[in-house]
Amino acid sequence: MATSNDLIKQRSVIKFLAAEGCSAANIHARMKTVYGEMCISDCAVCKWVRIFKGEDPRETILRDRKRSAEHPSAAKNSIAERCLMRRSLDVSIVS
C-alpha cells in the first residue's frame, strides 16, 4: 500500500502533467509504468485532474459518493470513457 508521502508525490505528478495538457488516461498510463502496483487508480487520477483544472472539489466528493451506483457495463469502456460516464451521471445528481 502506498504511503501518504507516495500519494502526495503522485498528486504532484498529476498536477504537472495536467498543466501540460495531458489527458487523465494518458497520465494514468504513464504513472502506472513508473509506480506499478503502487499507482493510484484511474478514477483517482480523473478526480485530481478535475480538481487541478479548477472544478469544485465538493462536486467531486458528490461524484465519488455516487460511484457505487455506476452501471456495470462501464467497466468495459476505456478509462477516459468511464470517467466521462461518471461525470455525466454525477452532474445530473449535483444539478
C-alpha positions as CSV (number, residue, x, y, z in Angstrom):
1,M,0.0,0.0,0.0
2,A,1.2,3.5,-0.9
3,T,2.2,5.8,2.0
4,S,0.7,9.3,2.3
5,N,4.1,10.7,1.1
6,D,3.8,8.5,-2.1
7,L,0.2,9.8,-2.7
8,I,1.4,13.4,-2.4
9,K,4.2,12.7,-4.9
10,Q,1.7,11.1,-7.3
11,R,-0.7,14.1,-7.0
12,S,2.2,16.4,-7.8
13,V,2.9,14.4,-11.0
14,I,-0.8,14.6,-11.9
15,K,-0.8,18.4,-11.3
16,F,2.3,18.8,-13.5
17,L,1.0,16.6,-16.4
18,A,-2.5,18.1,-16.2
19,A,-0.9,21.6,-16.5
20,E,0.9,20.4,-19.6
21,G,-2.5,19.4,-21.1
22,C,-2.2,15.6,-20.8
23,S,-5.4,13.6,-20.5
24,A,-6.3,11.7,-17.4
25,A,-6.0,8.4,-19.3
26,N,-2.5,9.3,-20.5
27,I,-1.4,10.5,-17.1
28,H,-2.6,7.2,-15.5
29,A,-0.9,5.1,-18.2
30,R,2.4,6.9,-17.6
31,M,2.1,6.7,-13.9
32,K,1.3,3.0,-14.0
33,T,4.6,2.4,-15.9
34,V,6.5,4.2,-13.1
35,Y,4.6,3.3,-9.9
36,G,3.3,-0.1,-10.9
37,E,1.1,-1.7,-8.2
38,M,1.6,1.4,-6.0
39,C,-0.1,3.7,-8.6
40,I,-3.4,5.3,-7.6
41,S,-6.5,4.3,-9.5
42,D,-7.6,5.6,-12.9
43,C,-10.6,7.2,-11.2
44,A,-8.5,8.9,-8.6
45,V,-6.3,10.4,-11.4
46,C,-9.5,11.7,-13.1
47,K,-10.6,13.2,-9.8
48,W,-7.3,15.0,-9.3
49,V,-7.2,16.2,-12.9
50,R,-10.7,17.8,-12.5
51,I,-9.6,19.4,-9.2
52,F,-6.4,20.8,-10.7
53,K,-8.3,22.2,-13.7
54,G,-10.4,24.2,-11.3
55,E,-13.6,22.2,-10.7
56,D,-15.3,22.5,-7.4
57,P,-13.9,19.8,-5.1
58,R,-17.3,19.5,-3.3
59,E,-18.8,18.3,-6.6
60,T,-16.0,15.8,-6.9
61,I,-16.9,14.4,-3.4
62,L,-20.6,14.1,-4.5
63,R,-19.5,12.2,-7.7
64,D,-17.3,9.8,-5.6
65,R,-20.3,9.0,-3.4
66,K,-22.3,8.2,-6.5
67,R,-19.7,5.7,-7.7
68,S,-21.2,2.7,-6.1
69,A,-24.4,3.1,-8.2
70,E,-22.5,3.1,-11.5
71,H,-23.8,0.9,-14.3
72,P,-21.7,-2.4,-14.6
73,S,-21.2,-2.0,-18.4
74,A,-18.9,0.9,-17.7
75,A,-16.1,-1.5,-16.8
76,K,-15.9,-2.5,-20.5
77,N,-15.1,1.1,-21.5
78,S,-11.7,2.9,-21.6
79,I,-10.5,4.9,-18.6
80,A,-11.5,8.2,-20.2
81,E,-14.9,6.9,-21.2
82,R,-15.6,5.6,-17.6
83,C,-14.5,8.9,-16.1
84,L,-16.7,10.8,-18.5
85,M,-19.6,8.5,-17.9
86,R,-19.2,9.0,-14.1
87,R,-19.1,12.7,-14.6
88,S,-22.2,12.8,-16.8
89,L,-24.1,10.7,-14.3
90,D,-23.0,12.8,-11.4
91,V,-23.7,16.1,-13.0
92,S,-27.3,15.2,-13.2
93,I,-27.3,14.5,-9.4
94,V,-25.4,17.6,-8.5
95,S,-27.6,19.9,-10.6
